[in-house]
Amino acid sequence: MLVKVFGAAMQGIDALTVTIEVNCSQGIHFYMVGLADTAVRESHERIRSALQHNGYKFPHRQLIINLAPADLRKEGSAYDLPLAIGILAAAEEISANKLSRYMIMGELSLDGSILPIRGALPIAIQARAQGFDGLIVPKANVREAAVVDKLHVYGVENICEVVDFFNGERELTPTVIDTRAEFFAAQNNFDLDFADVKGQESVKRAFEVAAAGGHNLIMIGPPGAGKSMMAKRIASILPPLTLHEALETTKIHSVAGKMERNSSLLTQRPFRAPHHTISPSALAGGGRIPRPGEISLAHKGVLFLDELAEFKRETIEILRQPMEERRVHISRVYGSYVFPADCMIVAATNFCKCGNFPNLEKCICSEAEIRRYQSRISRPILDRMDISVEAVRVDYDALICEKKSEDSKTIRKRVELAGQIQRERYRDTGYRYNADLDAAGIKKYCRTGEKEKKVLRDAYEKMDLTARACHKILKVARTIADMEQKEQIAEEHLYEAIGYRIFEQRQIWR
C-alpha cells in the first residue's frame, strides 16, 4: 500500500513542505531515497524500537520511502515521527484517511516518547500557508508553534497518542495561547538596570544616543571601568519589540534550536555576547547546511563583543558586510542562504594588552606591543562604528555615592520618544532608524546650515575623517536633534556627534 505523510525541511530560516511517500509491498528490503542525511537514515532503528516498545509491529516486508522533493537536502531526526506513521499506515496498521490533512514532525526516543525539534515556528507558518488543517509536534514545541493563528497545533508526548488519533480512538486538544496578552505582559521585565551604574555619565549618554538611533557603539578604557556592566544593560533602554519583529526574531532562534522548552514568542530584544574564541562561521553562520550565527541570533537586538581586540582578526573582519547590509550571505554546495542580521553592535576593548595604557606608570607594554594589540582591530571596522567613547576609571566618591542614578525606565521613555519621531519621518521610506540612512537618505534628512557645514568641514580636515565617518557623524547628530525634538541639526548636535569619534580625536588606532 502506498501512503503519503507530510513534514517539512528547513531552508535558511524558512520551511519547505516535504512529502514522505511510503510504499509497503512484498519483499524484505528497506530503501530510503530523497537526499537524506545520516540522522534521517538512522531513524530506521529508532522507529523499530519505538514501535516494538509500544506493542506495534514493524512490517517485515519491503519498504520504499521517498522524501520529496528528492533534490532538497533533509537533515536531522525530526522526520522520525512522520516516517513511523507512514510505515504503520502503509502496512495498514493505522487508518490513512486523515493523513493528508496534517503536517507531522517529531523525534522519537527508543521508548516511543517524542523529543523536541528545531524550527517549530517556521514549520507552523508553512503548514498554515499550505492549507493544512493542523500540525502535530512534540509537546515541548507546541507553544512555540501555537503562536501561528488559524492553524490547529497539537502537542504530543508519545507515539501512541498519534496512532490513536489517526485511528479515531483518541481526540487531541489543540493548544491555544493569547499571543498578544503574553507578549505585552513580559516586555518590560528586566533583571538589570542602569540605576546600578555609578558614574560614567558621558558613556551612559552615548548609550542613550546609540539606543535612540540604532547606532553601533564601541567603548575603550581600562579594566573595571564598567564597560561590560553598561553593555549588559542596554537592552533595558531599547524600544520594545513589535509583534512583527518578535516573530521574525523567534523564527531565527527556532531554526537555530535556541528556544527554551514550552516557550512561545521572544518578548525582549536578544542580547548575544559570544566569547572572543568564537570562530568566523559561528559568528556569521555556516556549516554544510548553514545555520544562523551569533550575529543573526542578535537580529533586532544587541551583539556585544567584549574584549574586541582579543578576537581573531579574521573573525572581526567577517562583520564588515553584515554591518553595512544588515544581512549575511552564505553560499554552499546545496545552495545560497540569506540570514537577517539587523542588530546593534556594541563592543568594548582596552588600549593595550595589560589594559593600563595611557597610564604610563602602570602600563608594562612596549610601544610595539601597543601597536600590535591595536592593529588587531582594523580601521574599516572602527570606521563602521557610529559612536566611539572612552570609559575612564570611576572616582571613589562616585562609586560610594548613595544617590540613585537615573534608571532604565526613565531613559527608555526618551529613547522611545526619539524612535517615534523617526518612525513618523521614515514612514513608507524603507528606513527605520537614523542608523539605516544611506547616502540619499543623509542628503534628504540630515540637512545643515552654513554654520553647521563649516563645523563639519573643520572636523573632516583636522581629524582626517573618511567619507563614511563623516556620514556617521551626520546620522548621530540627526539622532541627537530628534532626542531634543528639533527638526534641524544645529551646531551643538554636530559638536556632540564629533565628540563621539574618540579614535580620530585622540589620533589612535592609526
N, C-alpha and C positions, 0 to 999 in steps of 0.2 A: 504494500500500500504506500502511496506517495502522499506526504503531507507537507504543508508549509507553515513555518513559525517565523515570527518577525522579531528582530533585535535591532541593534544599532552599532555603528562603528564611529570612532572619533576621528575627525579630520580637522586638525588645528583645535579651535575652541567650539567647533560645531559638530553635530552628529549627523550621520547619514544612515538611512534605513538599510538594514541587511536582511535579506530573505534567506532563511535557513530551510533548505529543501532536504527532506529525509525520505529515502526510498528503502523499504524493507522487502526483501524477496528471497527466493531460495538460494542457499549457499552458506558459506561460513566466514567470508571475508568482511573486513571493516575498512572502508575507504572514506577519507575526508579530503575534499578538494576546495579550492577557493582562496588560495594565498593566506593560509592560517599560520600563525607563528607557533613556537614550541608550546607556549602556555595553553593555546587553544587545542592543539593536538593531544596534549596530556589530559584533556578533560575526559577522555575515554575511561581512564582508570578511576577518576573521581566520581563520574556518573555511575559506573558499575557498582562501586562500593556504596554510594548513597542509596541506590535503588535496592540493593540486596539488604541493606541495614533496615530499610523501612518496609520490607515484605513484597517488593515488586520484582518481577523477573526481567533481567536483561535479555533481550531476544537473542537466541542462538541461531541467527540467520544472517544472511548477507545484508549489510547496511552501507548504503552510499549516501554520504552527506555532502551537499554543495552549499557553500556560503557565497551568495551572490550579492553584489557584482563580484565576479571572480578576480578582477584585476585590482580590487581595493584591498590593501593590507589589513588583516584582522589580528589584533593582539590582545592579550590579557585573558583572565579567567572569567570574565563576566558573561561569557557565552555558555557556561555550564548549564544553567537552568533552562534556557530555551532549547538547547541541544537535548537535554534529558526529556523534556516534554515532547519534543518532536520525535524522539526514539520511541517513547511509550505510545504516542498516537499512531505512528507508522506500524507498530506491532499490534495495534487495536487493543491496547491495554486501557486507554482512555478515549473519550469522545473527542473528535476533531472538529465538531460543529462550530465552536466559538473561537477557535484559534486565530482566525483571520481578523478578529475584532480587537486583539490585544497585542501590545508590544511587551516583550518579556526580557528581563536582564537580571542576572544574579550569579554569584559564585557559590559553588556547592562545597560543603565540607564533607568528609568521608561518612559522617553520620546523617547526612541529608539536611543539616541546618544550612541556612543561606547567609552568606557573608557579604559585607558592604562592597560596593563597586565605586569606580571613578566615573564622573561625568553624568550623574543622575539628572542634573538640571538641564543641560543641553539635550539629553535623550528625551526628557519630558517635552521640551519645546518642539523637537522633531516629531514626536508621537502626535501632538496636537496638530501640527502643520499637515501631517499625512492623513488626518481624519480618523485615527484610531479611537475606539470608544474608551479604552483605558490602558493603563501602564502598570505592570506588575514588577516591583523592585524589592530589594531587601528592606526589612523593617528599619534598619539604621539609616537608610537613604530616603525614607518616604516623605519626611517633612521638607527636605530639600527639593524633591520633585513636585510636591504638592503646591509649591509656590505658583506653578503654572495653572491658570484657571481654565475652565471649560474642558477639563480632562479628568476622568476618574483615576486616581492614583491609589494603588493598593500596596500595602506593605506586608510582606510575608516573612516568616521565620523558619519554615521547614517546607521541604518539597511536598509533603503530604497535603498541606493546605492548598497548593496549586493544583495537584492532581484531583483532589476532592472538588475544587471549584469548577474545573472543566467537566467533571463527571456529574455536576449538578447536585452533589451531596453536601456542599458547604457554600455559604454565602460570605463573600469578603466585603468588609465595610471600607468604603473609600475614605481616605484621610482628607479632612478639610481644615484649612487654617485661615485665620483672618490676617492676611499678609500685611495690610496697611496698619492695622492696630499693633501687631507685634513689632513691625518695623519702626514706627514712630515712637513707640514706648521705650525702646532701648537705644535711641540715638544719642542721648546726652549722658550716658553712664560712662564716665572716665575715671580711672584709678589715679591718674597723675594730673597735677595742676600746676600752672605757672606761679601760683601763690607760694609754692615751696622754694622757688628760686630766689636766692639772696643776691642783691647787687646786679651787675651786668645789664643795666637799663638800656644802654645803647644796642646791645646784642638782642635783647628782647624786642626792642623797637624794630630791628631788622627782621626778626622772625614775624612780627605782625605785618610788615610790609610784604614780605615774601608770601605769607598766607593769603593776604588780600588780593594779590595779583597772580598767584600761582607761579612764583619765580623760584628758580633754583638758587640755593644758598650754600656757601662754604664758610666755615669758621676756622680760624687759625689761632693758636695760642698754646700756652704751657699746660702740662698735665694738671688736672684738678681745678681748672678754671670753670668747669660746669658745662662744657660743650655737649657732652653726651646727655647730661641731665636735661638741658633745654631741648635738644633734638627729640628726645622721647616724649616731650610734652606738646609737640607741635600739632599732633592730631587733635588735641583738645581745643584748638583755636581755629581749625579749618572749618569752612562751611559744611553743614551736614550733607550726607549723600542724598541724592534724589532717588526715587524708586528705580528709574531707568539706569542710573549709574550703579546702584546696588545690584541689579540683575546682571548687568554687564560684568561687574567685578566678581560676583558669585560664580558665574559661568567659568571664569578662568580658574578660580580656586577649586571648583568642582572637577574640572578636567585634570588638574594637577594632583588631585587626591588630597587636598589640604583642608577640606571641610570637616568639621567636627561631627561626630555621630549625633543624630537627632537634631541637627541644626537646619535652619531654613535660609533666609537671606542674610548676607552680611549687613550689619546695621551701622557699622562705623568704618571710616576710611582705613584701608590697610596701612600698616606700618611694618616694613620689612627692613631688617638690619643684618645682612649677611656678614659672616666673618671674613677677615681680609685674606684668608687662604682659599677663598672660593675660586672655582675655575671659570674661564670665559663662557663655556657652554652652560654652566649652572646659573650664571648671572643673566645672560641674554636669552637662554633657552637652547635646546638642542637634543641630540640623541638620534638614533637611527630613524625612529618615528618621533619627530620633535615634540617636546612638551614645553609649556611656558617656563621661563626662567624667573629669577627674582625681580627683574625689572618689570615683567608683565604681572607678577603677583602683587606688585605695588601699584598697579593701574588704578587711577583715581585716588591714590593715596600718596604715601611718602616712602621713598627708598633712601635709607640712611646708611651712608658709607663712613663708618668710624675708622679713624687712623688711615685715611685715604692713601697716604704715601707708602703704607705697608702693603697695599695691594700690588699684585704683579702688574707691571706696566701694560702688558698686552690685555689684561683683564679690564683695566681702566679705559684703555683706548677703544674697546668694543662698544663703549657707551656713546661714542661720537654721533653716529647716525640716529640711534633712538632718542637722544636728547633733542635733536632737531626735528625729526619726523614724527615722534610720538608713537612709533610702532617698530616692530622688529621683523625683518625679512629673513627667513631661513630656507635654504634650498637643499634638498636631499634627493637621493635616487628615486624615492617614491613620490616626489612632488615638492612644490613650493608652499610654504606656510607663512602666514602673517599673524603675528600676535600683537595685540594692542599694548602700548607701553606709555600711556599718558599719565605720567606720575611726576611728582615734585621731588627733585633730588636734593638732599641735604647731606653735606659732607663735613668732616672735621679732620684736622691734621695738626701736627706740630711743625715748628720751624726747622727742627733738626732731629737727629736720631735720639739724642738724650732728652730733648724736649725743652731745654733751658734757654736756647738762643731766643732773643738777643741779650740775655743777661750773661755777659762775658765772665762774670765772677763764678757762675755755676756751670756754664756750658763747657763740656770737655771735648767737643767736636772740633776737628780742624776745619779750615776753610774749604778744603777739597771734599771732606766728608759732608759738610753742609750743602755744598753744591750738588754732590752726588745724590743726597737724600731728596733735595728739592726737585731734581731732574726726573724723579720717578713720576711726577705729575706734569704732563706736557702742557705747553702754552695753549694749544687748541681746546683742551678740556677746561682749563681755567677761564678761557675766553667765553665758554658756554655757560658759565655761572653768572647769573644776573646780579647776585649780591655776594660780596666777599667782605667779611668783617673780622676784626681781631678781638678775641676774648682774652682779657687781661686777668691777672691774679686778683681775686676778690679781697678787699680790705677787711681786716679783722672786725672793725666796728660794724660794717655792713653785714658781716657773717653772723654776728651775735645779736643783731638788732631784732627786737621782738615785734616791731611793726610789720604787719602783713603786707606782702607785695600784692600787686594787682592780680586778681585771679583770672583764670582762663575764660570764665563765663563773660566777664566784662570785656576782655579783649576780643572774644569771639563776636560779640554784638557789633563792634566796629568793623571787624572783618566782613561780616555778613552784609553790613550796610554798603561797603565798598563793592562787594560782589554783586549786590542788587543793581547798583549803578552800571556796572559792566554788562550785566545781562540785558538791561534795558538798551544800552548803547549798541550792543552787538547782536541784537535780535535779528535773526534771519541773515546773518552775515557769515556764519561758519566759525566765528571766534567765540570763545567762552570767557577767557581772562586776558588781561593785558599781555601776559607772557606768550600768548598764542599769536600775537600780531606778526605778520610778515612785513616785507618792505612796503608793500602797497598799503597795508593797514597802518603802519607807522606814519606814512606820509599823510594819511587821511585823518587819523585820530590823535596824533601827537604833534599837533601844530604848535609852533612857538613864535614869540615876537622877536624883534630885533635884539633887544637886551638879552633874551634867553639864548638866541643864536650865538651871540658873542661869548657868553659863558661857556657854551658847549664847544665853540671853536678853540677857545683858550685851553680848555681841558684836553681836547683832542690833540693839540700840538705839544703842550707841556708834558702830558702824561704818555705821549706816544701811543695813543689808543688805536685799536683796529676798528674797521667799519662795524664789525659785529659788536664790539664793546660799546661803541657809540650808540648803536641801536638799543642795546641793553639798558643804557642809561636813560634813554628816552622812554622806554617802556616802564622802567621803575618809577621815573618821575611822573608818568601818567597815573600810576597806581597811587602814589603819594597825594597827587591832586585829587583823585577820587576819594581818598580817605578824608580829605578836608572838604569834600563836596564842591570842588572848584571845577569849572568847565575848562579853564585854560591852564596850561602848565606855566607856572611862574618861576622866577629866578631861585627862590628858596627851595622849590621842589627839585630843581636841577642840582643845586648845591648838595642837597641831602643824597640824591641818587649818585652823584660823583663821589661822595664820601663813602659809598658802599663799594668802591673799587680799590680795596686796600692793597692789592698786589701791584697795581700801576702807581699808586701813591707812594708806596714805600720802595719802589724800584727793586722788588724782589721777584724771585722765580723767573728770572730773565734767561 
